[in-house]
Amino acid sequence: DTLHPLVDTMPSSATASLAHARVGEATLYLGSPHMRTRGLPPGESDTLLRLLFQHATSPSFTYFHHWSPGDVVIWDNVQ
């Protein structure tokens, strides 16, 4: 098992490749549906993560592109 923070902040000593990130702002890290929240019983962890996934993937945070010939789409996960 590997432990990763669920919420983290970009340190002021961020590398040049991350220099465009908003330093010091909290970032929510959601990944695999197999994640667990340390310190919570599995049922509570599943409920919390399900709510966070639903929120993060709600239409207000989701972009749908209607493709046309010649379109190029670039996504910045940091912003």
PDB file of N, CA, C and O in Angstrom:
ATOM      1  N   ASP A   1       0.835  -1.187   0.000  1.00  0.00           N
ATOM      2  CA  ASP A   1       0.000   0.000   0.000  1.00  0.00           C
ATOM      3  C   ASP A   1       0.878   1.249   0.000  1.00  0.00           C
ATOM      4  O   ASP A   1       1.951   1.268   0.602  1.00  0.00           O
ATOM      5  N   THR A   2       0.415   2.268  -0.670  1.00  0.00           N
ATOM      6  CA  THR A   2       1.128   3.535  -0.743  1.00  0.00           C
ATOM      7  C   THR A   2       0.250   4.619  -0.158  1.00  0.00           C
ATOM      8  O   THR A   2      -0.948   4.669  -0.435  1.00  0.00           O
ATOM      9  N   LEU A   3       0.834   5.485   0.647  1.00  0.00           N
ATOM     10  CA  LEU A   3       0.083   6.585   1.244  1.00  0.00           C
ATOM     11  C   LEU A   3       0.344   7.875   0.467  1.00  0.00           C
ATOM     12  O   LEU A   3       1.488   8.233   0.190  1.00  0.00           O
ATOM     13  N   HIS A   4      -0.738   8.558   0.127  1.00  0.00           N
ATOM     14  CA  HIS A   4      -0.663   9.858  -0.524  1.00  0.00           C
ATOM     15  C   HIS A   4      -1.622  10.787   0.197  1.00  0.00           C
ATOM     16  O   HIS A   4      -2.644  10.330   0.710  1.00  0.00           O
ATOM     17  N   PRO A   5      -1.324  12.073   0.252  1.00  0.00           N
ATOM     18  CA  PRO A   5      -2.249  12.996   0.912  1.00  0.00           C
ATOM     19  C   PRO A   5      -3.527  13.156   0.090  1.00  0.00           C
ATOM     20  O   PRO A   5      -3.487  13.134  -1.140  1.00  0.00           O
ATOM     21  N   LEU A   6      -4.650  13.315   0.769  1.00  0.00           N
ATOM     22  CA  LEU A   6      -5.903  13.596   0.088  1.00  0.00           C
ATOM     23  C   LEU A   6      -5.975  15.082  -0.246  1.00  0.00           C
ATOM     24  O   LEU A   6      -6.484  15.466  -1.299  1.00  0.00           O
ATOM     25  N   VAL A   7      -5.465  15.912   0.654  1.00  0.00           N
ATOM     26  CA  VAL A   7      -5.385  17.354   0.434  1.00  0.00           C
ATOM     27  C   VAL A   7      -3.944  17.765   0.694  1.00  0.00           C
ATOM     28  O   VAL A   7      -3.347  17.370   1.695  1.00  0.00           O
ATOM     29  N   ASP A   8      -3.392  18.560  -0.211  1.00  0.00           N
ATOM     30  CA  ASP A   8      -2.011  19.001  -0.074  1.00  0.00           C
ATOM     31  C   ASP A   8      -1.918  20.424  -0.605  1.00  0.00           C
ATOM     32  O   ASP A   8      -2.836  20.906  -1.268  1.00  0.00           O
ATOM     33  N   THR A   9      -0.821  21.088  -0.315  1.00  0.00           N
ATOM     34  CA  THR A   9      -0.577  22.425  -0.849  1.00  0.00           C
ATOM     35  C   THR A   9       0.725  22.424  -1.618  1.00  0.00           C
ATOM     36  O   THR A   9       1.644  21.663  -1.312  1.00  0.00           O
ATOM     37  N   MET A  10       0.795  23.286  -2.621  1.00  0.00           N
ATOM     38  CA  MET A  10       2.008  23.424  -3.417  1.00  0.00           C
ATOM     39  C   MET A  10       3.030  24.175  -2.564  1.00  0.00           C
ATOM     40  O   MET A  10       2.763  25.306  -2.159  1.00  0.00           O
ATOM     41  N   PRO A  11       4.179  23.588  -2.283  1.00  0.00           N
ATOM     42  CA  PRO A  11       5.184  24.284  -1.467  1.00  0.00           C
ATOM     43  C   PRO A  11       5.776  25.469  -2.227  1.00  0.00           C
ATOM     44  O   PRO A  11       5.776  25.491  -3.457  1.00  0.00           O
ATOM     45  N   SER A  12       6.269  26.433  -1.498  1.00  0.00           N
ATOM     46  CA  SER A  12       6.869  27.607  -2.145  1.00  0.00           C
ATOM     47  C   SER A  12       8.137  27.237  -2.900  1.00  0.00           C
ATOM     48  O   SER A  12       8.609  28.010  -3.735  1.00  0.00           O
ATOM     49  N   SER A  13       8.694  26.065  -2.616  1.00  0.00           N
ATOM     50  CA  SER A  13       9.900  25.623  -3.307  1.00  0.00           C
ATOM     51  C   SER A  13       9.562  24.697  -4.475  1.00  0.00           C
ATOM     52  O   SER A  13      10.339  23.801  -4.804  1.00  0.00           O
ATOM     53  N   ALA A  14       8.400  24.915  -5.102  1.00  0.00           N
ATOM     54  CA  ALA A  14       7.967  24.059  -6.215  1.00  0.00           C
ATOM     55  C   ALA A  14       8.983  24.098  -7.338  1.00  0.00           C
ATOM     56  O   ALA A  14       9.662  25.103  -7.549  1.00  0.00           O
ATOM     57  N   THR A  15       9.075  22.990  -8.056  1.00  0.00           N
ATOM     58  CA  THR A  15      10.017  22.918  -9.163  1.00  0.00           C
ATOM     59  C   THR A  15       9.581  23.840 -10.289  1.00  0.00           C
ATOM     60  O   THR A  15       8.430  24.275 -10.332  1.00  0.00           O
ATOM     61  N   ALA A  16      10.491  24.134 -11.191  1.00  0.00           N
ATOM     62  CA  ALA A  16      10.191  25.033 -12.305  1.00  0.00           C
ATOM     63  C   ALA A  16       9.032  24.513 -13.140  1.00  0.00           C
ATOM     64  O   ALA A  16       8.249  25.307 -13.661  1.00  0.00           O
ATOM     65  N   SER A  17       8.908  23.202 -13.278  1.00  0.00           N
ATOM     66  CA  SER A  17       7.828  22.656 -14.097  1.00  0.00           C
ATOM     67  C   SER A  17       6.463  22.894 -13.470  1.00  0.00           C
ATOM     68  O   SER A  17       5.446  22.831 -14.161  1.00  0.00           O
ATOM     69  N   LEU A  18       6.428  23.163 -12.185  1.00  0.00           N
ATOM     70  CA  LEU A  18       5.162  23.437 -11.508  1.00  0.00           C
ATOM     71  C   LEU A  18       5.045  24.901 -11.103  1.00  0.00           C
ATOM     72  O   LEU A  18       4.168  25.259 -10.316  1.00  0.00           O
ATOM     73  N   ALA A  19       5.904  25.730 -11.624  1.00  0.00           N
ATOM     74  CA  ALA A  19       5.947  27.121 -11.191  1.00  0.00           C
ATOM     75  C   ALA A  19       4.664  27.879 -11.490  1.00  0.00           C
ATOM     76  O   ALA A  19       4.388  28.892 -10.848  1.00  0.00           O
ATOM     77  N   HIS A  20       3.873  27.414 -12.449  1.00  0.00           N
ATOM     78  CA  HIS A  20       2.635  28.106 -12.775  1.00  0.00           C
ATOM     79  C   HIS A  20       1.500  27.758 -11.814  1.00  0.00           C
ATOM     80  O   HIS A  20       0.439  28.379 -11.868  1.00  0.00           O
ATOM     81  N   ALA A  21       1.705  26.782 -10.942  1.00  0.00           N
ATOM     82  CA  ALA A  21       0.680  26.404  -9.978  1.00  0.00           C
ATOM     83  C   ALA A  21       0.502  27.519  -8.948  1.00  0.00           C
ATOM     84  O   ALA A  21       1.408  28.316  -8.709  1.00  0.00           O
ATOM     85  N   ARG A  22      -0.657  27.554  -8.363  1.00  0.00           N
ATOM     86  CA  ARG A  22      -0.937  28.552  -7.330  1.00  0.00           C
ATOM     87  C   ARG A  22      -0.301  28.093  -6.022  1.00  0.00           C
ATOM     88  O   ARG A  22      -0.848  27.238  -5.325  1.00  0.00           O
ATOM     89  N   VAL A  23       0.828  28.649  -5.703  1.00  0.00           N
ATOM     90  CA  VAL A  23       1.591  28.247  -4.524  1.00  0.00           C
ATOM     91  C   VAL A  23       0.786  28.506  -3.260  1.00  0.00           C
ATOM     92  O   VAL A  23       0.227  29.588  -3.076  1.00  0.00           O
ATOM     93  N   GLY A  24       0.735  27.511  -2.400  1.00  0.00           N
ATOM     94  CA  GLY A  24       0.090  27.650  -1.104  1.00  0.00           C
ATOM     95  C   GLY A  24      -1.390  27.320  -1.091  1.00  0.00           C
ATOM     96  O   GLY A  24      -1.972  27.216  -0.011  1.00  0.00           O
ATOM     97  N   GLU A  25      -2.030  27.150  -2.251  1.00  0.00           N
ATOM     98  CA  GLU A  25      -3.443  26.814  -2.270  1.00  0.00           C
ATOM     99  C   GLU A  25      -3.625  25.312  -2.089  1.00  0.00           C
ATOM    100  O   GLU A  25      -2.831  24.516  -2.592  1.00  0.00           O
ATOM    101  N   ALA A  26      -4.661  24.937  -1.376  1.00  0.00           N
ATOM    102  CA  ALA A  26      -4.943  23.525  -1.143  1.00  0.00           C
ATOM    103  C   ALA A  26      -5.420  22.878  -2.435  1.00  0.00           C
ATOM    104  O   ALA A  26      -6.163  23.480  -3.212  1.00  0.00           O
ATOM    105  N   THR A  27      -4.984  21.650  -2.651  1.00  0.00           N
ATOM    106  CA  THR A  27      -5.382  20.866  -3.815  1.00  0.00           C
ATOM    107  C   THR A  27      -5.934  19.540  -3.333  1.00  0.00           C
ATOM    108  O   THR A  27      -5.347  18.896  -2.463  1.00  0.00           O
ATOM    109  N   LEU A  28      -7.045  19.136  -3.889  1.00  0.00           N
ATOM    110  CA  LEU A  28      -7.674  17.866  -3.551  1.00  0.00           C
ATOM    111  C   LEU A  28      -7.204  16.826  -4.554  1.00  0.00           C
ATOM    112  O   LEU A  28      -7.362  17.009  -5.761  1.00  0.00           O
ATOM    113  N   TYR A  29      -6.630  15.741  -4.065  1.00  0.00           N
ATOM    114  CA  TYR A  29      -6.133  14.674  -4.923  1.00  0.00           C
ATOM    115  C   TYR A  29      -7.087  13.487  -4.856  1.00  0.00           C
ATOM    116  O   TYR A  29      -7.183  12.814  -3.829  1.00  0.00           O
ATOM    117  N   LEU A  30      -7.791  13.236  -5.955  1.00  0.00           N
ATOM    118  CA  LEU A  30      -8.664  12.071  -6.055  1.00  0.00           C
ATOM    119  C   LEU A  30      -8.170  11.234  -7.213  1.00  0.00           C
ATOM    120  O   LEU A  30      -7.842  11.761  -8.276  1.00  0.00           O
ATOM    121  N   GLY A  31      -8.116   9.938  -7.008  1.00  0.00           N
ATOM    122  CA  GLY A  31      -7.614   9.076  -8.069  1.00  0.00           C
ATOM    123  C   GLY A  31      -8.448   7.830  -8.191  1.00  0.00           C
ATOM    124  O   GLY A  31      -9.608   7.875  -8.601  1.00  0.00           O
ATOM    125  N   SER A  32      -7.866   6.754  -7.844  1.00  0.00           N
ATOM    126  CA  SER A  32      -8.477   5.442  -7.998  1.00  0.00           C
ATOM    127  C   SER A  32      -9.712   5.280  -7.114  1.00  0.00           C
ATOM    128  O   SER A  32      -9.740   5.777  -5.988  1.00  0.00           O
ATOM    129  N   PRO A  33     -10.728   4.590  -7.618  1.00  0.00           N
ATOM    130  CA  PRO A  33     -11.876   4.280  -6.763  1.00  0.00           C
ATOM    131  C   PRO A  33     -11.512   3.272  -5.661  1.00  0.00           C
ATOM    132  O   PRO A  33     -12.337   2.950  -4.806  1.00  0.00           O
ATOM    133  N   HIS A  34     -10.273   2.782  -5.697  1.00  0.00           N
ATOM    134  CA  HIS A  34      -9.803   1.850  -4.671  1.00  0.00           C
ATOM    135  C   HIS A  34      -9.102   2.576  -3.530  1.00  0.00           C
ATOM    136  O   HIS A  34      -8.524   1.940  -2.649  1.00  0.00           O
ATOM    137  N   MET A  35      -9.151   3.911  -3.543  1.00  0.00           N
ATOM    138  CA  MET A  35      -8.523   4.702  -2.483  1.00  0.00           C
ATOM    139  C   MET A  35      -9.233   4.454  -1.158  1.00  0.00           C
ATOM    140  O   MET A  35     -10.401   4.065  -1.123  1.00  0.00           O
ATOM    141  N   ARG A  36      -8.513   4.684  -0.085  1.00  0.00           N
ATOM    142  CA  ARG A  36      -9.079   4.650   1.261  1.00  0.00           C
ATOM    143  C   ARG A  36      -8.545   5.855   2.008  1.00  0.00           C
ATOM    144  O   ARG A  36      -7.425   6.305   1.765  1.00  0.00           O
ATOM    145  N   THR A  37      -9.351   6.375   2.919  1.00  0.00           N
ATOM    146  CA  THR A  37      -8.948   7.509   3.736  1.00  0.00           C
ATOM    147  C   THR A  37      -8.424   6.979   5.063  1.00  0.00           C
ATOM    148  O   THR A  37      -9.161   6.364   5.834  1.00  0.00           O
ATOM    149  N   ARG A  38      -7.142   7.226   5.320  1.00  0.00           N
ATOM    150  CA  ARG A  38      -6.526   6.747   6.557  1.00  0.00           C
ATOM    151  C   ARG A  38      -7.210   7.405   7.750  1.00  0.00           C
ATOM    152  O   ARG A  38      -7.470   8.608   7.744  1.00  0.00           O
ATOM    153  N   GLY A  39      -7.492   6.619   8.753  1.00  0.00           N
ATOM    154  CA  GLY A  39      -8.109   7.133   9.968  1.00  0.00           C
ATOM    155  C   GLY A  39      -9.623   6.997   9.987  1.00  0.00           C
ATOM    156  O   GLY A  39     -10.257   7.270  11.006  1.00  0.00           O
ATOM    157  N   LEU A  40     -10.210   6.576   8.864  1.00  0.00           N
ATOM    158  CA  LEU A  40     -11.660   6.360   8.822  1.00  0.00           C
ATOM    159  C   LEU A  40     -11.948   4.882   8.592  1.00  0.00           C
ATOM    160  O   LEU A  40     -11.201   4.205   7.886  1.00  0.00           O
ATOM    161  N   PRO A  41     -13.032   4.378   9.188  1.00  0.00           N
ATOM    162  CA  PRO A  41     -13.435   3.006   8.880  1.00  0.00           C
ATOM    163  C   PRO A  41     -13.759   2.906   7.381  1.00  0.00           C
ATOM    164  O   PRO A  41     -14.153   3.898   6.768  1.00  0.00           O
ATOM    165  N   PRO A  42     -13.596   1.713   6.789  1.00  0.00           N
ATOM    166  CA  PRO A  42     -13.802   1.570   5.346  1.00  0.00           C
ATOM    167  C   PRO A  42     -15.133   2.122   4.837  1.00  0.00           C
ATOM    168  O   PRO A  42     -15.160   2.762   3.785  1.00  0.00           O
ATOM    169  N   GLY A  43     -16.223   1.897   5.542  1.00  0.00           N
ATOM    170  CA  GLY A  43     -17.532   2.403   5.101  1.00  0.00           C
ATOM    171  C   GLY A  43     -17.584   3.928   5.045  1.00  0.00           C
ATOM    172  O   GLY A  43     -18.098   4.503   4.086  1.00  0.00           O
ATOM    173  N   GLU A  44     -17.048   4.579   6.079  1.00  0.00           N
ATOM    174  CA  GLU A  44     -17.013   6.045   6.103  1.00  0.00           C
ATOM    175  C   GLU A  44     -16.073   6.586   5.032  1.00  0.00           C
ATOM    176  O   GLU A  44     -16.372   7.587   4.380  1.00  0.00           O
ATOM    177  N   SER A  45     -14.939   5.921   4.856  1.00  0.00           N
ATOM    178  CA  SER A  45     -13.988   6.318   3.824  1.00  0.00           C
ATOM    179  C   SER A  45     -14.640   6.240   2.450  1.00  0.00           C
ATOM    180  O   SER A  45     -14.522   7.169   1.651  1.00  0.00           O
ATOM    181  N   ASP A  46     -15.332   5.129   2.170  1.00  0.00           N
ATOM    182  CA  ASP A  46     -16.008   4.963   0.875  1.00  0.00           C
ATOM    183  C   ASP A  46     -17.045   6.059   0.651  1.00  0.00           C
ATOM    184  O   ASP A  46     -17.141   6.608  -0.447  1.00  0.00           O
ATOM    185  N   THR A  47     -17.821   6.378   1.685  1.00  0.00           N
ATOM    186  CA  THR A  47     -18.856   7.418   1.569  1.00  0.00           C
ATOM    187  C   THR A  47     -18.233   8.780   1.294  1.00  0.00           C
ATOM    188  O   THR A  47     -18.691   9.503   0.409  1.00  0.00           O
ATOM    189  N   LEU A  48     -17.193   9.135   2.045  1.00  0.00           N
ATOM    190  CA  LEU A  48     -16.522  10.421   1.851  1.00  0.00           C
ATOM    191  C   LEU A  48     -15.944  10.515   0.441  1.00  0.00           C
ATOM    192  O   LEU A  48     -16.155  11.511  -0.252  1.00  0.00           O
ATOM    193  N   LEU A  49     -15.224   9.496   0.018  1.00  0.00           N
ATOM    194  CA  LEU A  49     -14.601   9.534  -1.306  1.00  0.00           C
ATOM    195  C   LEU A  49     -15.641   9.544  -2.423  1.00  0.00           C
ATOM    196  O   LEU A  49     -15.445  10.210  -3.440  1.00  0.00           O
ATOM    197  N   ARG A  50     -16.745   8.815  -2.248  1.00  0.00           N
ATOM    198  CA  ARG A  50     -17.807   8.825  -3.254  1.00  0.00           C
ATOM    199  C   ARG A  50     -18.393  10.234  -3.397  1.00  0.00           C
ATOM    200  O   ARG A  50     -18.625  10.703  -4.511  1.00  0.00           O
ATOM    201  N   LEU A  51     -18.633  10.907  -2.261  1.00  0.00           N
ATOM    202  CA  LEU A  51     -19.153  12.284  -2.308  1.00  0.00           C
ATOM    203  C   LEU A  51     -18.160  13.232  -2.972  1.00  0.00           C
ATOM    204  O   LEU A  51     -18.557  14.099  -3.749  1.00  0.00           O
ATOM    205  N   LEU A  52     -16.870  13.073  -2.672  1.00  0.00           N
ATOM    206  CA  LEU A  52     -15.858  13.933  -3.285  1.00  0.00           C
ATOM    207  C   LEU A  52     -15.751  13.681  -4.787  1.00  0.00           C
ATOM    208  O   LEU A  52     -15.623  14.628  -5.563  1.00  0.00           O
ATOM    209  N   PHE A  53     -15.802  12.412  -5.207  1.00  0.00           N
ATOM    210  CA  PHE A  53     -15.775  12.073  -6.635  1.00  0.00           C
ATOM    211  C   PHE A  53     -16.991  12.660  -7.344  1.00  0.00           C
ATOM    212  O   PHE A  53     -16.866  13.219  -8.434  1.00  0.00           O
ATOM    213  N   GLN A  54     -18.170  12.534  -6.728  1.00  0.00           N
ATOM    214  CA  GLN A  54     -19.393  13.074  -7.336  1.00  0.00           C
ATOM    215  C   GLN A  54     -19.276  14.591  -7.496  1.00  0.00           C
ATOM    216  O   GLN A  54     -19.658  15.145  -8.527  1.00  0.00           O
ATOM    217  N   HIS A  55     -18.750  15.252  -6.475  1.00  0.00           N
ATOM    218  CA  HIS A  55     -18.586  16.704  -6.532  1.00  0.00           C
ATOM    219  C   HIS A  55     -17.579  17.091  -7.620  1.00  0.00           C
ATOM    220  O   HIS A  55     -17.849  17.972  -8.436  1.00  0.00           O
ATOM    221  N   ALA A  56     -16.423  16.429  -7.625  1.00  0.00           N
ATOM    222  CA  ALA A  56     -15.358  16.786  -8.563  1.00  0.00           C
ATOM    223  C   ALA A  56     -15.729  16.499 -10.010  1.00  0.00           C
ATOM    224  O   ALA A  56     -15.194  17.134 -10.919  1.00  0.00           O
ATOM    225  N   THR A  57     -16.632  15.557 -10.240  1.00  0.00           N
ATOM    226  CA  THR A  57     -17.017  15.212 -11.611  1.00  0.00           C
ATOM    227  C   THR A  57     -18.396  15.743 -11.985  1.00  0.00           C
ATOM    228  O   THR A  57     -18.978  15.329 -12.987  1.00  0.00           O
ATOM    229  N   SER A  58     -18.914  16.663 -11.173  1.00  0.00           N
ATOM    230  CA  SER A  58     -20.218  17.259 -11.481  1.00  0.00           C
ATOM    231  C   SER A  58     -20.102  18.138 -12.726  1.00  0.00           C
ATOM    232  O   SER A  58     -19.001  18.561 -13.077  1.00  0.00           O
ATOM    233  N   PRO A  59     -21.215  18.418 -13.396  1.00  0.00           N
ATOM    234  CA  PRO A  59     -21.164  19.209 -14.633  1.00  0.00           C
ATOM    235  C   PRO A  59     -20.450  20.557 -14.493  1.00  0.00           C
ATOM    236  O   PRO A  59     -19.854  21.035 -15.458  1.00  0.00           O
ATOM    237  N   SER A  60     -20.499  21.172 -13.322  1.00  0.00           N
ATOM    238  CA  SER A  60     -19.834  22.477 -13.174  1.00  0.00           C
ATOM    239  C   SER A  60     -18.317  22.369 -13.223  1.00  0.00           C
ATOM    240  O   SER A  60     -17.637  23.378 -13.416  1.00  0.00           O
ATOM    241  N   PHE A  61     -17.767  21.158 -13.051  1.00  0.00           N
ATOM    242  CA  PHE A  61     -16.323  20.946 -13.115  1.00  0.00           C
ATOM    243  C   PHE A  61     -15.924  20.077 -14.312  1.00  0.00           C
ATOM    244  O   PHE A  61     -14.775  19.645 -14.412  1.00  0.00           O
ATOM    245  N   THR A  62     -16.858  19.826 -15.204  1.00  0.00           N
ATOM    246  CA  THR A  62     -16.627  18.926 -16.330  1.00  0.00           C
ATOM    247  C   THR A  62     -16.746  19.700 -17.634  1.00  0.00           C
ATOM    248  O   THR A  62     -17.667  20.498 -17.810  1.00  0.00           O
ATOM    249  N   TYR A  63     -15.821  19.462 -18.537  1.00  0.00           N
ATOM    250  CA  TYR A  63     -15.853  20.109 -19.847  1.00  0.00           C
ATOM    251  C   TYR A  63     -16.148  19.063 -20.912  1.00  0.00           C
ATOM    252  O   TYR A  63     -15.479  18.033 -20.989  1.00  0.00           O
ATOM    253  N   PHE A  64     -17.138  19.334 -21.718  1.00  0.00           N
ATOM    254  CA  PHE A  64     -17.471  18.475 -22.843  1.00  0.00           C
ATOM    255  C   PHE A  64     -17.192  19.266 -24.112  1.00  0.00           C
ATOM    256  O   PHE A  64     -17.680  20.384 -24.276  1.00  0.00           O
ATOM    257  N   HIS A  65     -16.424  18.694 -24.985  1.00  0.00           N
ATOM    258  CA  HIS A  65     -16.062  19.388 -26.227  1.00  0.00           C
ATOM    259  C   HIS A  65     -16.823  18.775 -27.392  1.00  0.00           C
ATOM    260  O   HIS A  65     -16.864  17.555 -27.551  1.00  0.00           O
ATOM    261  N   HIS A  66     -17.422  19.630 -28.200  1.00  0.00           N
ATOM    262  CA  HIS A  66     -18.075  19.199 -29.429  1.00  0.00           C
ATOM    263  C   HIS A  66     -17.077  19.430 -30.554  1.00  0.00           C
ATOM    264  O   HIS A  66     -16.852  20.558 -30.990  1.00  0.00           O
ATOM    265  N   TRP A  67     -16.485  18.331 -31.010  1.00  0.00           N
ATOM    266  CA  TRP A  67     -15.371  18.403 -31.939  1.00  0.00           C
ATOM    267  C   TRP A  67     -15.767  18.898 -33.310  1.00  0.00           C
ATOM    268  O   TRP A  67     -16.834  18.565 -33.828  1.00  0.00           O
ATOM    269  N   SER A  68     -14.889  19.702 -33.892  1.00  0.00           N
ATOM    270  CA  SER A  68     -14.977  20.150 -35.274  1.00  0.00           C
ATOM    271  C   SER A  68     -13.624  19.878 -35.914  1.00  0.00           C
ATOM    272  O   SER A  68     -12.610  19.845 -35.216  1.00  0.00           O
ATOM    273  N   PRO A  69     -13.589  19.681 -37.228  1.00  0.00           N
ATOM    274  CA  PRO A  69     -12.300  19.445 -37.890  1.00  0.00           C
ATOM    275  C   PRO A  69     -11.298  20.558 -37.567  1.00  0.00           C
ATOM    276  O   PRO A  69     -11.622  21.744 -37.641  1.00  0.00           O
ATOM    277  N   GLY A  70     -10.084  20.157 -37.210  1.00  0.00           N
ATOM    278  CA  GLY A  70      -9.020  21.109 -36.902  1.00  0.00           C
ATOM    279  C   GLY A  70      -8.939  21.527 -35.444  1.00  0.00           C
ATOM    280  O   GLY A  70      -8.021  22.259 -35.073  1.00  0.00           O
ATOM    281  N   ASP A  71      -9.865  21.088 -34.609  1.00  0.00           N
ATOM    282  CA  ASP A  71      -9.837  21.446 -33.192  1.00  0.00           C
ATOM    283  C   ASP A  71      -8.629  20.843 -32.492  1.00  0.00           C
ATOM    284  O   ASP A  71      -8.211  19.727 -32.800  1.00  0.00           O
ATOM    285  N   VAL A  72      -8.077  21.590 -31.552  1.00  0.00           N
ATOM    286  CA  VAL A  72      -7.024  21.122 -30.659  1.00  0.00           C
ATOM    287  C   VAL A  72      -7.460  21.549 -29.260  1.00  0.00           C
ATOM    288  O   VAL A  72      -7.799  22.711 -29.037  1.00  0.00           O
ATOM    289  N   VAL A  73      -7.449  20.610 -28.326  1.00  0.00           N
ATOM    290  CA  VAL A  73      -7.848  20.912 -26.954  1.00  0.00           C
ATOM    291  C   VAL A  73      -6.676  20.616 -26.044  1.00  0.00           C
ATOM    292  O   VAL A  73      -6.074  19.545 -26.120  1.00  0.00           O
ATOM    293  N   ILE A  74      -6.350  21.573 -25.175  1.00  0.00           N
ATOM    294  CA  ILE A  74      -5.277  21.400 -24.193  1.00  0.00           C
ATOM    295  C   ILE A  74      -5.892  21.577 -22.815  1.00  0.00           C
ATOM    296  O   ILE A  74      -6.638  22.526 -22.571  1.00  0.00           O
ATOM    297  N   TRP A  75      -5.572  20.653 -21.917  1.00  0.00           N
ATOM    298  CA  TRP A  75      -6.131  20.694 -20.570  1.00  0.00           C
ATOM    299  C   TRP A  75      -5.019  20.882 -19.559  1.00  0.00           C
ATOM    300  O   TRP A  75      -3.990  20.210 -19.630  1.00  0.00           O
ATOM    301  N   ASP A  76      -5.222  21.796 -18.614  1.00  0.00           N
ATOM    302  CA  ASP A  76      -4.251  22.059 -17.557  1.00  0.00           C
ATOM    303  C   ASP A  76      -4.857  21.584 -16.243  1.00  0.00           C
ATOM    304  O   ASP A  76      -5.745  22.245 -15.705  1.00  0.00           O
ATOM    305  N   ASN A  77      -4.398  20.453 -15.715  1.00  0.00           N
ATOM    306  CA  ASN A  77      -4.947  19.909 -14.474  1.00  0.00           C
ATOM    307  C   ASN A  77      -4.596  20.727 -13.248  1.00  0.00           C
ATOM    308  O   ASN A  77      -5.217  20.547 -12.200  1.00  0.00           O
ATOM    309  N   VAL A  78      -3.635  21.608 -13.340  1.00  0.00           N
ATOM    310  CA  VAL A  78      -3.195  22.360 -12.164  1.00  0.00           C
ATOM    311  C   VAL A  78      -4.136  23.531 -11.875  1.00  0.00           C
ATOM    312  O   VAL A  78      -4.388  23.841 -10.711  1.00  0.00           O
ATOM    313  N   GLN A  79      -4.639  24.162 -12.878  1.00  0.00           N
ATOM    314  CA  GLN A  79      -5.477  25.363 -12.703  1.00  0.00           C
ATOM    315  C   GLN A  79      -6.885  25.006 -12.329  1.00  0.00           C
ATOM    316  O   GLN A  79      -7.718  25.893 -12.144  1.00  0.00           O
TER     317      GLN A  79
END
